[in-house]
Amino acid sequence: MNYPQTVEGIFLERPNRFVARVRVGEAVETVHVKNTGRCRELLVPGTRVHLVPADLPHRKTKFDLVAVEKGPLSLLVNMDSQVPNQVVFEGLSQGLVPGFSGLRELKKEVAFGDSRYDLYYETAEARGFIEVKGVTLEEGGVARFPDAPTQRGRKHLCGLAALQSQGYQNHVFFLVQMEGVHRFEPNRSTDPRFAEALLAAAEAGVRIHCHGSLVTPGSIRMGDPLPVVLA
């Protein structure tokens, strides 16, 4: 996925989860944050960020904040919560994920029962639902999800596990929105109930995947698979 244009800025503060104040050149702009998670380890005053100009002329904010350079090594993290679904969709369509060759159907945002799942797929051998989670939290080379308790995330995991018994082969994709990560683990200290639900889903037959990303200020693409440690 590519952004048409990006602009650099310096993060100053985040008055609420929807907006941030960023210095762009000599001006201080109020920008839209495209991630409502906590992101406290990313949005640190003085951090260099990357913005995308808004394409709606009458919008109150002129930019969207989509990426951050984290820490002394300036690790580039895409924190746009709207891109993981598109990146995984592109990766599946391009045959980058083993087990999904010969896709006959791949659809976004499919409602089933009382839930809406990110993707639905069909191959000659299987059909099922795919839930996609973007991961921006990294600690010592380990990617973790979530960075805040998520009741909605647990609901989706329980739904996927229940659908296994109805003949569906379901999947969860964690897309780590950065490079340089060694493995993925659920963030048990922040949301132990999500961690237990993920383990229960895996035991029910839901397949858990994690991939890194190839990130530039103006693009993000699916990278190599990463080990998943659930216990």
Legacy VTK file of the C-alpha trace (Angstrom):
# vtk DataFile Version 3.0
C-alpha trace
ASCII
DATASET POLYDATA
POINTS 231 float
0.000 0.000 0.000
1.268 3.468 -0.924
0.439 6.919 0.362
0.298 9.552 -2.393
2.387 12.080 -0.437
3.961 12.412 3.011
5.198 15.350 5.074
7.599 15.267 8.038
6.856 16.863 11.381
7.810 16.843 15.061
5.271 15.487 17.555
4.459 17.869 20.405
1.441 16.503 22.296
-1.737 14.437 22.017
-4.655 16.278 23.654
-6.953 13.286 23.061
-6.881 9.981 21.222
-8.136 11.484 17.954
-5.768 14.420 17.446
-2.172 15.489 18.002
-0.267 18.731 17.761
2.692 18.548 15.395
5.233 21.111 14.277
5.353 21.197 10.483
8.024 23.627 9.333
7.403 26.851 11.239
3.720 26.098 11.934
2.039 24.030 14.639
-0.744 21.920 13.171
-3.548 19.964 14.814
-3.550 16.624 12.956
-5.776 13.552 12.955
-4.211 10.449 14.577
-5.117 7.349 12.542
-4.877 5.063 15.564
-7.042 5.338 18.693
-4.791 3.000 20.721
-2.610 4.309 23.519
0.656 4.358 21.515
2.402 5.936 24.513
5.768 4.445 23.605
5.476 5.943 20.103
4.012 9.409 20.569
6.757 10.956 22.668
7.329 14.740 22.509
10.147 15.553 20.098
9.640 12.421 17.999
9.759 12.741 14.219
6.476 11.733 12.602
5.168 11.373 9.065
1.909 12.899 7.908
-0.372 12.482 4.908
-2.201 15.589 3.629
-5.971 15.229 3.948
-7.862 15.008 0.658
-10.989 16.723 2.007
-10.622 20.501 1.680
-13.220 21.388 4.336
-11.912 19.030 7.022
-10.823 20.655 10.295
-7.429 18.878 10.302
-5.157 19.198 7.243
-3.051 16.089 7.918
-3.282 12.461 9.083
-0.490 11.109 11.294
0.469 7.702 9.883
4.038 6.853 10.947
6.527 7.480 13.751
10.305 7.154 14.103
10.703 5.355 17.418
13.619 5.568 19.838
17.318 6.379 19.368
17.567 4.083 16.328
14.604 5.819 14.637
12.742 2.537 14.069
10.042 3.447 11.540
6.605 2.321 12.736
3.482 2.672 10.633
0.671 3.324 13.126
-2.208 3.750 10.671
-4.851 1.359 12.014
-6.690 1.351 8.678
-3.889 -0.223 6.617
-3.412 -3.758 8.085
-6.573 -5.092 6.423
-5.449 -3.747 3.048
-1.887 -5.032 3.459
-3.065 -8.544 4.372
-5.617 -8.477 1.540
-2.831 -7.580 -0.902
-0.510 -10.233 0.547
-3.126 -12.950 0.213
-4.039 -11.840 -3.310
-0.361 -11.933 -4.335
0.197 -15.440 -2.924
2.577 -14.314 -0.171
0.943 -16.485 2.510
1.347 -20.295 2.345
-1.916 -22.224 2.378
-3.925 -19.686 0.417
-2.877 -20.587 -3.098
-5.676 -20.906 -5.602
-7.945 -18.349 -3.948
-11.372 -18.462 -5.546
-12.827 -15.653 -3.472
-11.509 -12.988 -1.106
-13.869 -10.347 0.280
-13.528 -7.535 2.812
-15.781 -6.700 5.754
-18.149 -9.679 5.793
-20.954 -9.888 8.355
-21.831 -13.296 9.784
-24.099 -13.821 12.783
-23.672 -10.928 15.187
-20.092 -10.159 14.085
-18.340 -8.545 11.160
-15.042 -10.132 10.124
-12.257 -8.393 8.258
-11.984 -10.911 5.409
-13.731 -13.958 3.992
-11.920 -16.403 1.707
-12.553 -19.544 -0.310
-10.089 -21.966 -1.891
-10.678 -25.370 -3.455
-9.964 -26.974 -0.060
-11.395 -24.582 2.522
-13.432 -21.509 3.319
-13.472 -19.292 6.343
-13.093 -15.934 7.995
-9.955 -13.936 8.710
-9.521 -11.398 11.480
-6.630 -8.933 11.073
-4.887 -7.127 13.937
-2.331 -4.387 13.420
0.558 -4.458 15.917
2.515 -1.307 16.808
3.790 -2.272 20.276
7.392 -3.541 20.326
9.431 -4.336 23.425
12.994 -5.598 23.057
12.389 -7.014 19.600
9.123 -8.725 20.618
5.842 -7.571 19.081
2.846 -7.625 21.415
-0.903 -7.147 21.029
-2.976 -5.450 22.322
-1.596 -2.260 23.875
-4.916 -1.768 25.744
-7.678 -4.211 26.802
-9.945 -5.112 23.884
-13.348 -6.659 24.478
-14.106 -6.481 20.749
-10.942 -8.455 19.987
-11.933 -11.213 22.411
-15.412 -11.395 20.874
-13.950 -11.977 17.415
-11.642 -14.718 18.684
-14.513 -16.513 20.406
-16.612 -16.216 17.252
-13.889 -17.686 15.055
-13.377 -20.582 17.474
-17.100 -21.360 17.493
-17.289 -21.323 13.697
-14.600 -24.008 13.445
-17.190 -26.616 14.413
-19.388 -25.517 11.490
-16.840 -26.498 8.890
-15.014 -23.196 8.492
-11.231 -22.931 8.633
-10.587 -19.579 10.263
-7.460 -17.480 10.708
-6.093 -14.585 12.751
-3.390 -12.403 11.177
-1.199 -10.146 13.297
0.522 -7.636 11.041
3.502 -6.043 12.795
3.691 -2.555 11.316
7.484 -2.272 11.447
10.697 -4.159 10.626
13.283 -5.683 12.970
10.945 -7.743 15.200
11.931 -11.316 16.160
8.641 -12.878 17.297
5.057 -12.183 18.378
3.450 -12.749 21.773
0.018 -11.743 23.098
0.296 -8.943 25.627
-0.746 -11.000 28.623
0.157 -8.348 31.200
-2.157 -5.786 29.573
-5.054 -8.066 28.578
-4.788 -11.601 29.991
-8.319 -12.408 28.816
-7.346 -11.704 25.195
-4.262 -13.898 25.588
-6.372 -16.760 26.938
-8.957 -16.309 24.169
-6.204 -16.434 21.549
-4.821 -19.651 23.017
-8.323 -21.167 23.176
-8.953 -20.216 19.537
-5.705 -21.892 18.485
-6.649 -25.028 20.417
-10.016 -25.002 18.604
-8.189 -25.059 15.263
-8.055 -21.365 14.350
-4.716 -20.737 12.643
-2.615 -17.905 14.029
-0.283 -16.028 11.678
2.115 -13.149 12.177
4.002 -11.221 9.513
6.303 -8.268 9.701
6.085 -5.336 7.332
8.342 -3.488 4.931
7.810 0.143 5.906
8.832 3.467 4.398
7.317 6.862 5.230
5.138 6.536 2.142
4.386 2.818 1.959
3.801 -0.433 3.848
3.874 -3.986 2.497
3.682 -7.462 3.999
7.041 -8.838 5.088
8.257 -12.243 6.226
6.383 -14.489 8.671
7.368 -14.278 12.330
7.257 -16.948 15.063
4.169 -16.855 17.284
4.515 -17.737 20.982
1.149 -18.162 22.685
1.966 -19.796 26.023
LINES 1 232
231 0 1 2 3 4 5 6 7 8 9 10 11 12 13 14 15 16 17 18 19 20 21 22 23 24 25 26 27 28 29 30 31 32 33 34 35 36 37 38 39 40 41 42 43 44 45 46 47 48 49 50 51 52 53 54 55 56 57 58 59 60 61 62 63 64 65 66 67 68 69 70 71 72 73 74 75 76 77 78 79 80 81 82 83 84 85 86 87 88 89 90 91 92 93 94 95 96 97 98 99 100 101 102 103 104 105 106 107 108 109 110 111 112 113 114 115 116 117 118 119 120 121 122 123 124 125 126 127 128 129 130 131 132 133 134 135 136 137 138 139 140 141 142 143 144 145 146 147 148 149 150 151 152 153 154 155 156 157 158 159 160 161 162 163 164 165 166 167 168 169 170 171 172 173 174 175 176 177 178 179 180 181 182 183 184 185 186 187 188 189 190 191 192 193 194 195 196 197 198 199 200 201 202 203 204 205 206 207 208 209 210 211 212 213 214 215 216 217 218 219 220 221 222 223 224 225 226 227 228 229 230
